Amino acid sequence: MERRVLVIGGGAAGMTAAIFAARSHASVTVLEHMDRVGKKLLSTGNGRCNFTNRDQKPEYYRCGQEGFPQKVLSQFSAEQTVAFFGELGILPKERNGCLYPNSDQASSILDVLRMELERQKADVRTGCRISRLLRCGNQFRAETNLGVFEADAVVLATGSKAAPATGSDGSGYELARRLGHRILTPLPALVQLRCGEKDYKQLAGVRAEARVDLYVEEESRKGGSADGAEGADASWRLAASDCGELQLTDYGISGIPVFQVSRYASVALHKGLRVKAVIDFLPHQTRQETEAMTAFRLEQMANETCERWMIGLFHKKLAGVLLKRAGISPGQKAGDVPAGRWKALIGQMRGFTATVTATNSFEQAQVCCGGVDTREVDPLTLASKRTAGLYLAGEILDVDGICGGYNLQWAWSSGAVAGRHAAGTGTSKAAAGRHAAGTGTSKAAADRHAAGTGTSKAAADRHAAGRAGK
Ligand SMILES: Cc1cc2nc3c(=O)[nH]c(=O)nc-3n(C[C@H](O)[C@H](O)[C@H](O)COP(=O)(O)OP(=O)(O)OC[C@H]3O[C@@H](n4cnc5c(N)ncnc54)[C@H](O)[C@@H]3O)c2cc1C
């Protein structure tokens, strides 16, 4: 008899799990509580869906248990993801390692997943609200508004609490908890940071290339002096850094470099620790180069006002705030400004402090850190160690990636692994055997692609030759 697999949550991870379970000959039902599957996918990558990244490193994935994400990602890699989507019809387009569908439409990714679900005859039920999910003997029983569903295995892929309007409202954590799992407090990650200083209203709308260093108060020094008194620096630890286009808003800081460091701010603030971001607005200069540039400009523009002296260096709004923070009046003649003030200005240009008071909420966050504790999940199969027959995939697990296609890669990889194993054909031993023999689906696909005969290569060639048929 076919093994019955119930996939709860029709997002990126759930749809992938359903496809791989069905391809492994299981009878698959997807239960999605929204009126359609894959709603979040449509808003990814600003509507273009950055579905993976060619540059894969362990440090791009964060998890409470070191090494856990890699054990999953190595079973379904970025290369295999490209091959998988290539076979479904996606011609990839690369921008600095980030991969998007050539159509630049996130809906293409969702469409091909839905088409494959249809081809694999997965039964997709939308508008399905689960009131209880129980393990009864060797079976699961899901009680819902659409009736009772029974299954031999369940893949829980309900996402996190990020962007709840897309369906991931955190209700899946409760289902996991009831099946014996510990939930590490979910917190917004890849999110904007709110800052305490009063000058942000003035800075709203400014974009600038910058380096963002995020400092967190040492736990042992919690509640220590924040007044910058001698020795106070010793209580700060550099938690994360990133460089890129910073966006200043009326409440604080945003943009990719802020998103990349934000999960460390979230965790520290949750622990009651103080957090600050130190922003370098001239990240490509050395300190000596900034000093030399300042001296040169002073020589050239000694008779100009400081406001004019700043023209060409920074956005006007930012220049005004930097001068103010350095204690320099914009109307003052540059030649009259004492040396100490120029030093202070250089200090502001290279180390503008933003006191982080909070992150934005789950509504604005792209992902969450925290979730189901991975120590209770087998990384080779994604099977629960608490409830036999239960598998977990996607963002519901305590794994979060940086910006750049890594969170979707986690969803595809964990979905594929959980789906195969839930179907009972993906035992790691069997999978290892298939791969060793060179006949594993993804290995075979990767080889076909390497040899230039893979469907996606063929599709790419057809497209390049302008012969792409419908
Ligand atoms: C604005 C935005 C842009 C993003 N851009 C990118 C990007 O370009 N690249 C990238 O890699 N990542 C991006 N991400 C992150 C990425 O979208 C997520 O990490 C990924 O979608 C997580 O997949 P998932 O399947 O685990 O969860 P989700 O995609 O959230 O899917 C979970 C599904 O489960 C359903 N569900 C939840 N609870 C229940 C329940 N109790 N019963 C039934 N169904 C339930 C939900 O409705 C949803 O359909 C972005 C996120 C956002 C918000």
The ligand as an SDF file (V2000), in Angstrom:
LIG
                    3D

 53 58  0  0  0  0  0  0  0  0999 V2000
    9.3360   40.0460    1.7980 C   0  0  0  0  0  0  0  0  0  0  0  0
   10.1870   38.8060    1.8140 C   0  0  0  0  0  0  0  0  0  0  0  0
   11.1580   38.6380    0.8380 C   0  0  0  0  0  0  0  0  0  0  0  0
   11.9750   37.4880    0.8670 C   0  0  0  0  0  0  0  0  0  0  0  0
   12.8810   37.3240   -0.1480 N   0  0  0  0  0  0  0  0  0  0  0  0
   13.6500   36.2030   -0.1630 C   0  0  0  0  0  0  0  0  0  0  0  0
   14.5320   35.9590   -1.2550 C   0  0  0  0  0  0  0  0  0  0  0  0
   14.5500   36.6710   -2.2530 O   0  0  0  0  0  0  0  0  0  0  0  0
   15.3290   34.8640   -1.1750 N   0  0  0  0  0  0  0  0  0  0  0  0
   15.2980   34.0020   -0.1090 C   0  0  0  0  0  0  0  0  0  0  0  0
   16.0580   33.0400   -0.0870 O   0  0  0  0  0  0  0  0  0  0  0  0
   14.4160   34.1780    0.9070 N   0  0  0  0  0  0  0  0  0  0  0  0
   13.5890   35.2450    0.8950 C   0  0  0  0  0  0  0  0  0  0  0  0
   12.6790   35.4120    1.9110 N   0  0  0  0  0  0  0  0  0  0  0  0
   12.5650   34.3620    2.9470 C   0  0  0  0  0  0  0  0  0  0  0  0
   11.8080   33.1380    2.3850 C   0  0  0  0  0  0  0  0  0  0  0  0
   10.6560   33.5700    1.7200 O   0  0  0  0  0  0  0  0  0  0  0  0
   11.4270   32.1790    3.5220 C   0  0  0  0  0  0  0  0  0  0  0  0
   12.5700   31.8280    4.2580 O   0  0  0  0  0  0  0  0  0  0  0  0
   10.7720   30.9050    2.9570 C   0  0  0  0  0  0  0  0  0  0  0  0
    9.6020   31.2400    2.2420 O   0  0  0  0  0  0  0  0  0  0  0  0
   10.4200   29.9340    4.0840 C   0  0  0  0  0  0  0  0  0  0  0  0
    9.7570   28.8440    3.5190 O   0  0  0  0  0  0  0  0  0  0  0  0
    8.7810   27.9270    4.4000 P   0  0  0  0  0  0  0  0  0  0  0  0
    8.1050   27.0270    3.4530 O   0  0  0  0  0  0  0  0  0  0  0  0
    9.5290   27.3560    5.5290 O   0  0  0  0  0  0  0  0  0  0  0  0
    7.7470   28.9410    5.0310 O   0  0  0  0  0  0  0  0  0  0  0  0
    6.6190   29.8100    4.2850 P   0  0  0  0  0  0  0  0  0  0  0  0
    7.0640   30.1680    2.9320 O   0  0  0  0  0  0  0  0  0  0  0  0
    6.2820   30.8880    5.2410 O   0  0  0  0  0  0  0  0  0  0  0  0
    5.4130   28.7960    4.1340 O   0  0  0  0  0  0  0  0  0  0  0  0
    4.6950   28.2960    5.2240 C   0  0  0  0  0  0  0  0  0  0  0  0
    3.3100   27.9270    4.7330 C   0  0  0  0  0  0  0  0  0  0  0  0
    2.6170   27.2490    5.7700 O   0  0  0  0  0  0  0  0  0  0  0  0
    1.2990   27.7820    5.8860 C   0  0  0  0  0  0  0  0  0  0  0  0
    0.8550   27.5750    7.2760 N   0  0  0  0  0  0  0  0  0  0  0  0
    1.3370   28.1690    8.3930 C   0  0  0  0  0  0  0  0  0  0  0  0
    0.7060   27.6880    9.4900 N   0  0  0  0  0  0  0  0  0  0  0  0
   -0.1910   26.7630    9.0470 C   0  0  0  0  0  0  0  0  0  0  0  0
   -1.1140   25.9190    9.6990 C   0  0  0  0  0  0  0  0  0  0  0  0
   -1.2560   25.9480   11.0260 N   0  0  0  0  0  0  0  0  0  0  0  0
   -1.8960   25.1050    8.9440 N   0  0  0  0  0  0  0  0  0  0  0  0
   -1.7600   25.0850    7.5830 C   0  0  0  0  0  0  0  0  0  0  0  0
   -0.8960   25.8700    6.9090 N   0  0  0  0  0  0  0  0  0  0  0  0
   -0.1000   26.6960    7.6370 C   0  0  0  0  0  0  0  0  0  0  0  0
    1.4590   29.2320    5.5010 C   0  0  0  0  0  0  0  0  0  0  0  0
    0.2390   29.8250    5.0990 O   0  0  0  0  0  0  0  0  0  0  0  0
    2.4790   29.1450    4.3840 C   0  0  0  0  0  0  0  0  0  0  0  0
    1.8680   28.9440    3.1250 O   0  0  0  0  0  0  0  0  0  0  0  0
   11.8330   36.5190    1.9010 C   0  0  0  0  0  0  0  0  0  0  0  0
   10.8350   36.6950    2.8630 C   0  0  0  0  0  0  0  0  0  0  0  0
   10.0120   37.8130    2.8190 C   0  0  0  0  0  0  0  0  0  0  0  0
    8.9270   37.9750    3.8580 C   0  0  0  0  0  0  0  0  0  0  0  0
  1  2  1  0
  2  3  1  0
  2 52  2  0
  3  4  2  0
  4  5  1  0
  4 50  1  0
  5  6  2  0
  6  7  1  0
  6 13  1  0
  7  8  2  0
  7  9  1  0
  9 10  1  0
 10 11  2  0
 10 12  1  0
 12 13  2  0
 13 14  1  0
 14 15  1  0
 14 50  1  0
 15 16  1  0
 16 17  1  0
 16 18  1  0
 18 19  1  0
 18 20  1  0
 20 21  1  0
 20 22  1  0
 22 23  1  0
 23 24  1  0
 24 25  2  0
 24 26  1  0
 24 27  1  0
 27 28  1  0
 28 29  2  0
 28 30  1  0
 28 31  1  0
 31 32  1  0
 32 33  1  0
 33 34  1  0
 33 48  1  0
 34 35  1  0
 35 36  1  0
 35 46  1  0
 36 37  1  0
 36 45  1  0
 37 38  2  0
 38 39  1  0
 39 40  1  0
 39 45  2  0
 40 41  1  0
 40 42  2  0
 42 43  1  0
 43 44  2  0
 44 45  1  0
 46 47  1  0
 46 48  1  0
 48 49  1  0
 50 51  2  0
 51 52  1  0
 52 53  1  0
M  END
$$$$
